[in-house]
């Protein structure tokens, strides 16, 4: 009987020991980037445009590509579904090539991409940055990690696994500098050790009047309970915007805001599902005085992921778009209805020009 009890105790201790070792490992290896990181300039394979001219019409496209794994047939466990990975490597390849082809045809001056994997189990280790770089040789690019975890152990029976993913900014103009800014607000231990480290990429481009065009590629938090982390991130952005405005620069922020954006209403899109708990309206108190939103209220940019996509069933909203300083004239903002074929998001393109000022 004593031997049996010892064996049973040993069997019970094994999973406990595995959990303890795992938590120790992810804690020790936790990615902890500094507040700011100067990012390397990756020049285009073809000659880049040098200086932005005031008054010229420019275009920028933001697209959360969903790691080329959240196509129309997928759901996602964090949103109430069951899956955590692309359905196959071949499907990942198909999705990234299809979205890359869209970007080739679009020929925007700037691309702001989110959820771009470089070596993740969920996308079968496909390096999506390399594929997009090769498809768009006339674009310089900069990549910043915002999700680096050795192993995400959920869902239990098919875990997400290792993740290396981030933000990718691509441009036909030569830049002066790129910086990764770490966003405040973290989940508690040990959840944060398996969560994203939210950030944005700042890219600075010379303008012919001596000022700079500052382009921000961002991806804010979505699932934090009570919206505390999102509030901290928006306060950080407010302070950042105020600093750039004082310098007289042109500032355009674009990406996945993970809020229902001003000037849009999800209720205009036919859906059987109710408004999801994670989606909050963008706060009217956000302090970006005289800034203007570039959104398309008529084209949804995100769908719910608790089920695969079915037209007229999934809840839809506009959470992707742009925010422009008052010295930028927004000509048009248009969402592209791709019916979530290769990603759980649709892309948005803004046409704009830098107003002429002599400083």
C-alpha positions, 0 to 999 in steps of 0.5 A: 500500500505504501508503494502504491501511494508513493507511485500515485504521488509521483504520478501526480507530481509529474504534471505539476513539475512540468507546469513549474518548469514551463512557467519558469522557462517562459518567465526567464525567456520572456521578451522584454523590449526597451521603451524605444528601439532604433530599427534597421533600414532595409532598403528596396531592391530598386531605387527609392523616391527620396523626398516627399513633395508638399501637395503631391497625392500620396496613398497608404494602405493598412491591412491586418493580414491575420498571420495568413492563417485567419481566412474565411474558413477559420475561427479563433480560440481567443474569440470564442472559436476552437482553432489557433493555427492556420489550417495547413502550410499550403493554405498559409502560402496561398493566403500570403501570396494572395494578399501579396498580389493584392498589394502588388496591384494596389501600388500604394506609397506606404503599407502598414501591415499587422500580424505578420509572422516570421517563424511561428507554429501557427503559420507553419514557420512561413517567413511572411516578411521575406515573401512580401519583400520579394513580391514588392522589390520597389519597397523598403521595409522595416519589421518590429516584433510585438509577439515573441513567445517560445510556446503558447500552450493553449488550446490544450489539444492543439496549442498555438505553439511558438510565435514570432510575429510583428508589424511591417511597414513598407514604403516607396520613399527613403526614410530617415529613421524607424523606431519601435515604441513599446506601448504601456499596459501589461497583463499580470503574470503568467498571462503576459508571458504568453501575450503580445508586447504591444508596440508601434513603428514610427517611420520618418520621411523628409519633406521638401520644406524641411519638416518630416512626414511621420508615419505610425503603424500600430496595433492596439490591445483588444481583449484586456478586461475592463479596457484598462490597458487600452486606456493606458495605450491611448494616453501614451498616444496622446502624449506622443501626438502632442510632442510631434505637433509641437515640432510642426511635423506631418503625422499620420497614424494607421493600423488596427485600433481594436475599437469601433472607430469614430464616424462608423456604426457596426449596426449598418452591416447585416449580421445575426450575431450581437455586438461582442464584449471585447469591442468598445467604441473609440473614446470621444475624450481622446485628445488629438485636437484638430486631427481628422479620421480617415475611415470608410463607414460603408466597408467593414474591416473586421469580422468576429472569429468565434465561427467561420465567415458566413455573409450576413451572420458574423458581426462586422465593424470598422476598427482599421483606419487612419488618424491625420494631423490638421496639416494633412488633407484627406482626399479619400478613405476607402475600404476594400471588400475582400469578403475576408477571403484570406484574413479576418480583416479587410484593408483600408487605403487613404489618399492624402496630401501634405498641405503647403507651409513655409515654416 
